Amino acid sequence: MSPIITLILYSLIGGFFSLIGGILLVWKSNWANKVTTSLLAFSAGAFLGVSFLDILPEAIEMSDDAHKVFIAVLVGFVAFFLLERGLMKFLHGQGTDPHEHAEHTESLSTLVVLGDSIHNFLDGILIALAYIANPVLGLITTLGVAAHEIPQEIADFSVLLSQGWSRKKVIIVNIFQSLLTIPGVVIGYYAGSLLLPFLPYLLGGTAGIFLYIAASDLIPEIHHRTGHKHFYRVAIPLILSIAIIAWLVEVTHG
């Protein structure tokens, strides 16, 4: 089997396993609707955990200049702020109440899909680079990526369901997102040496995107839904998702 076919197979395997948690959540969507706020808290924790415990340490380890990685984080954060403002201004019409909460959350699903699509594409590049270094390392990286993606896919499914998306639409969009690892592995395999110097900063930008989604969209939405109530309903799932990410990072990298 040629290396590129092997890499595509790896990406498909990784994408399949990463979708499992989200698909299970969709099957139980009636239950999910009842615990939407807790699932949003889990989502926020997953985005924070993936950013601080997985993506950023990996980017810093790959870079000779950690300062530039944090600049990339800031660029990713600000870029998604500008993107969201643009979506709110140009895609959702004029004449609405500027203080209406729903106008802000309308763009949340777009940001989540776009952010995770970029992440999956970069995961494909990472898998290809690991495979080039050592085919066994490529398989291990694939399994590690899939493990990290399980809680994040649950996070994505939770957010999209909370925004009123149908189960069918959520599954189709997330399958499409998972398939973006394929162009990632292809480009990573054929242009890995060219991309490698920029990869830490692309990862840093992705972390900035995820931090923006968690801090600017998910956490304010949680506060809006709960007000002064339900401390444990949101605190426990947020901390639990961070703990799961930390454990997965330890298992797959330790």
TORMI-650047 format. One record per residue (C-alpha): x, y, z; residue number from 1; residue in one letter. Coordinates in nm, 2 decimals, m for minus. Example, Ala and Ser with C-alpha at 12.3 -4.5 7.8 and 13.67 -1.06 7.14 Angstrom:
SITE      u      v      w num residuo
SITE   1.23  m0.45   0.78   1       A
SITE   1.37  m0.11   0.71   2       S
END
This chain:
SITE      u      v      w num residuo
SITE   0.00   0.00   0.00   1       M
SITE   0.14   0.34  m0.10   2       S
SITE   0.22   0.59   0.18   3       P
SITE  m0.04   0.84   0.07   4       I
SITE  m0.32   0.57   0.06   5       I
SITE  m0.21   0.46   0.41   6       T
SITE  m0.23   0.82   0.53   7       L
SITE  m0.58   0.87   0.39   8       I
SITE  m0.68   0.55   0.56   9       L
SITE  m0.53   0.68   0.89  10       Y
SITE  m0.73   1.00   0.86  11       S
SITE  m1.05   0.81   0.79  12       L
SITE  m1.00   0.59   1.09  13       I
SITE  m0.92   0.89   1.31  14       G
SITE  m1.22   1.08   1.19  15       G
SITE  m1.45   0.78   1.25  16       F
SITE  m1.34   0.73   1.61  17       F
SITE  m1.36   1.11   1.68  18       S
SITE  m1.72   1.12   1.57  19       L
SITE  m1.84   0.84   1.79  20       I
SITE  m1.91   1.06   2.10  21       G
SITE  m2.10   1.32   1.90  22       G
SITE  m2.31   1.06   1.71  23       I
SITE  m2.40   0.90   2.04  24       L
SITE  m2.51   1.24   2.17  25       L
SITE  m2.73   1.29   1.86  26       V
SITE  m2.90   0.96   1.91  27       W
SITE  m2.99   1.08   2.26  28       K
SITE  m3.09   1.43   2.14  29       S
SITE  m3.41   1.44   2.34  30       N
SITE  m3.20   1.39   2.65  31       W
SITE  m2.94   1.63   2.53  32       A
SITE  m3.20   1.91   2.49  33       N
SITE  m3.28   1.87   2.86  34       K
SITE  m2.92   1.92   2.97  35       V
SITE  m2.82   2.17   2.70  36       T
SITE  m2.66   2.42   2.95  37       T
SITE  m2.45   2.14   3.11  38       S
SITE  m2.34   2.03   2.76  39       L
SITE  m2.25   2.39   2.67  40       L
SITE  m2.03   2.40   2.99  41       A
SITE  m1.87   2.08   2.88  42       F
SITE  m1.81   2.23   2.54  43       S
SITE  m1.65   2.54   2.69  44       A
SITE  m1.42   2.33   2.90  45       G
SITE  m1.33   2.11   2.60  46       A
SITE  m1.23   2.41   2.39  47       F
SITE  m1.02   2.56   2.69  48       L
SITE  m0.86   2.22   2.77  49       G
SITE  m0.77   2.14   2.41  50       V
SITE  m0.62   2.49   2.37  51       S
SITE  m0.41   2.51   2.69  52       F
SITE  m0.33   2.14   2.74  53       L
SITE  m0.28   2.01   2.39  54       D
SITE  m0.25   2.26   2.10  55       I
SITE  m0.04   2.53   2.27  56       L
SITE   0.21   2.30   2.44  57       P
SITE   0.25   2.12   2.11  58       E
SITE   0.30   2.45   1.92  59       A
SITE   0.55   2.58   2.17  60       I
SITE   0.75   2.25   2.16  61       E
SITE   0.77   2.27   1.78  62       M
SITE   0.87   2.64   1.78  63       S
SITE   1.21   2.80   1.85  64       D
SITE   1.03   3.12   1.96  65       D
SITE   0.73   3.08   2.20  66       A
SITE   0.67   3.45   2.18  67       H
SITE   0.57   3.42   1.82  68       K
SITE   0.33   3.13   1.91  69       V
SITE   0.15   3.36   2.15  70       F
SITE   0.13   3.63   1.89  71       I
SITE  m0.04   3.38   1.66  72       A
SITE  m0.28   3.30   1.95  73       V
SITE  m0.37   3.67   1.97  74       L
SITE  m0.40   3.69   1.59  75       V
SITE  m0.64   3.40   1.59  76       G
SITE  m0.85   3.54   1.87  77       F
SITE  m0.88   3.89   1.71  78       V
SITE  m0.94   3.75   1.37  79       A
SITE  m1.24   3.55   1.49  80       F
SITE  m1.37   3.86   1.68  81       F
SITE  m1.36   4.05   1.35  82       L
SITE  m1.52   3.76   1.17  83       L
SITE  m1.80   3.74   1.42  84       E
SITE  m1.86   4.11   1.40  85       R
SITE  m1.87   4.08   1.02  86       G
SITE  m2.12   3.79   1.04  87       L
SITE  m2.34   3.99   1.28  88       M
SITE  m2.34   4.29   1.05  89       K
SITE  m2.36   4.15   0.70  90       F
SITE  m2.52   3.81   0.73  91       L
SITE  m2.80   3.86   0.99  92       H
SITE  m2.96   4.17   0.86  93       G
SITE  m3.02   4.52   0.98  94       Q
SITE  m3.27   4.68   1.21  95       G
SITE  m3.26   4.44   1.50  96       T
SITE  m3.23   4.55   1.85  97       D
SITE  m2.85   4.59   1.91  98       P
SITE  m2.90   4.46   2.27  99       H
SITE  m3.08   4.14   2.16 100       E
SITE  m2.89   3.84   2.29 101       H
SITE  m3.00   3.61   2.00 102       A
SITE  m2.82   3.83   1.75 103       E
SITE  m2.49   3.75   1.91 104       H
SITE  m2.55   3.37   1.93 105       T
SITE  m2.67   3.34   1.57 106       E
SITE  m2.30   3.34   1.45 107       S
SITE  m2.19   3.08   1.71 108       L
SITE  m2.26   2.78   1.50 109       S
SITE  m2.06   2.93   1.20 110       T
SITE  m1.76   3.00   1.42 111       L
SITE  m1.76   2.65   1.58 112       V
SITE  m1.78   2.48   1.24 113       V
SITE  m1.51   2.70   1.09 114       L
SITE  m1.28   2.67   1.39 115       G
SITE  m1.30   2.29   1.41 116       D
SITE  m1.26   2.26   1.03 117       S
SITE  m0.93   2.45   1.05 118       I
SITE  m0.83   2.23   1.34 119       H
SITE  m0.91   1.90   1.16 120       N
SITE  m0.71   2.02   0.85 121       F
SITE  m0.41   2.10   1.07 122       L
SITE  m0.45   1.76   1.24 123       D
SITE  m0.41   1.60   0.90 124       G
SITE  m0.08   1.78   0.84 125       I
SITE   0.04   1.67   1.18 126       L
SITE  m0.04   1.31   1.10 127       I
SITE   0.14   1.33   0.77 128       A
SITE   0.45   1.48   0.93 129       L
SITE   0.46   1.22   1.20 130       A
SITE   0.42   0.94   0.94 131       Y
SITE   0.71   1.09   0.74 132       I
SITE   0.93   1.08   1.05 133       A
SITE   0.82   0.72   1.14 134       N
SITE   0.52   0.53   1.00 135       P
SITE   0.45   0.38   1.34 136       V
SITE   0.45   0.73   1.49 137       L
SITE   0.20   0.83   1.22 138       G
SITE  m0.05   0.57   1.35 139       L
SITE   0.01   0.66   1.71 140       I
SITE  m0.05   1.03   1.62 141       T
SITE  m0.37   0.93   1.44 142       T
SITE  m0.50   0.75   1.75 143       L
SITE  m0.40   1.04   1.97 144       G
SITE  m0.57   1.29   1.75 145       V
SITE  m0.89   1.08   1.75 146       A
SITE  m0.88   1.05   2.13 147       A
SITE  m0.85   1.42   2.17 148       H
SITE  m1.13   1.48   1.92 149       E
SITE  m1.39   1.27   2.10 150       I
SITE  m1.47   1.53   2.37 151       P
SITE  m1.44   1.81   2.12 152       Q
SITE  m1.68   1.65   1.88 153       E
SITE  m1.92   1.61   2.17 154       I
SITE  m1.87   1.98   2.23 155       A
SITE  m1.94   2.07   1.86 156       D
SITE  m2.25   1.85   1.85 157       F
SITE  m2.37   2.01   2.18 158       S
SITE  m2.33   2.36   2.05 159       V
SITE  m2.50   2.30   1.71 160       L
SITE  m2.79   2.11   1.87 161       L
SITE  m2.83   2.41   2.11 162       S
SITE  m2.85   2.64   1.81 163       Q
SITE  m3.15   2.45   1.67 164       G
SITE  m2.97   2.24   1.41 165       W
SITE  m3.14   1.91   1.31 166       S
SITE  m2.96   1.59   1.39 167       R
SITE  m2.91   1.51   1.02 168       K
SITE  m2.75   1.85   0.95 169       K
SITE  m2.52   1.82   1.26 170       V
SITE  m2.40   1.47   1.15 171       I
SITE  m2.35   1.57   0.78 172       I
SITE  m2.15   1.89   0.88 173       V
SITE  m1.94   1.71   1.13 174       N
SITE  m1.86   1.42   0.88 175       I
SITE  m1.75   1.69   0.63 176       F
SITE  m1.53   1.85   0.90 177       Q
SITE  m1.37   1.52   0.99 178       S
SITE  m1.29   1.46   0.62 179       L
SITE  m1.08   1.77   0.61 180       L
SITE  m0.80   1.57   0.76 181       T
SITE  m0.77   1.41   0.42 182       I
SITE  m0.65   1.72   0.23 183       P
SITE  m0.44   1.79   0.54 184       G
SITE  m0.25   1.46   0.52 185       V
SITE  m0.21   1.50   0.14 186       V
SITE  m0.07   1.85   0.16 187       I
SITE   0.13   1.75   0.47 188       G
SITE   0.28   1.45   0.29 189       Y
SITE   0.38   1.64  m0.03 190       Y
SITE   0.46   1.98   0.12 191       A
SITE   0.56   1.89   0.47 192       G
SITE   0.90   2.04   0.45 193       S
SITE   0.75   2.37   0.34 194       L
SITE   0.48   2.38   0.60 195       L
SITE   0.68   2.26   0.90 196       L
SITE   0.83   2.61   0.99 197       P
SITE   0.48   2.76   0.99 198       F
SITE   0.29   2.48   1.17 199       L
SITE   0.35   2.60   1.53 200       P
SITE   0.20   2.94   1.44 201       Y
SITE  m0.09   2.79   1.26 202       L
SITE  m0.16   2.58   1.57 203       L
SITE  m0.12   2.89   1.79 204       G
SITE  m0.38   3.06   1.57 205       G
SITE  m0.62   2.76   1.61 206       T
SITE  m0.58   2.78   1.99 207       A
SITE  m0.67   3.15   1.97 208       G
SITE  m0.98   3.06   1.77 209       I
SITE  m1.09   2.80   2.03 210       F
SITE  m1.02   3.04   2.32 211       L
SITE  m1.24   3.31   2.15 212       Y
SITE  m1.52   3.06   2.10 213       I
SITE  m1.51   2.95   2.46 214       A
SITE  m1.46   3.29   2.62 215       A
SITE  m1.67   3.51   2.39 216       S
SITE  m1.95   3.29   2.29 217       D
SITE  m2.00   2.98   2.50 218       L
SITE  m1.93   3.12   2.85 219       I
SITE  m2.15   3.43   2.80 220       P
SITE  m2.43   3.20   2.66 221       E
SITE  m2.40   2.98   2.98 222       I
SITE  m2.43   3.29   3.20 223       H
SITE  m2.73   3.41   3.00 224       H
SITE  m2.91   3.07   3.03 225       R
SITE  m2.84   3.02   3.40 226       T
SITE  m2.84   3.36   3.55 227       G
SITE  m2.75   3.33   3.92 228       H
SITE  m2.86   2.96   3.94 229       K
SITE  m2.73   2.61   3.87 230       H
SITE  m2.37   2.65   3.98 231       F
SITE  m2.29   2.28   4.00 232       Y
SITE  m2.48   2.21   3.67 233       R
SITE  m2.23   2.42   3.48 234       V
SITE  m1.91   2.40   3.70 235       A
SITE  m1.89   2.02   3.72 236       I
SITE  m1.92   1.95   3.34 237       P
SITE  m1.67   2.23   3.26 238       L
SITE  m1.41   2.10   3.50 239       I
SITE  m1.49   1.74   3.40 240       L
SITE  m1.42   1.81   3.03 241       S
SITE  m1.09   1.98   3.11 242       I
SITE  m0.99   1.68   3.33 243       A
SITE  m1.08   1.44   3.04 244       I
SITE  m0.86   1.64   2.80 245       I
SITE  m0.58   1.64   3.05 246       A
SITE  m0.60   1.27   3.10 247       W
SITE  m0.61   1.20   2.72 248       L
SITE  m0.31   1.42   2.67 249       V
SITE  m0.12   1.24   2.94 250       E
SITE  m0.22   0.90   2.81 251       V
SITE  m0.14   0.97   2.44 252       T
SITE   0.18   1.18   2.50 253       H
SITE   0.30   1.05   2.83 254       G
END
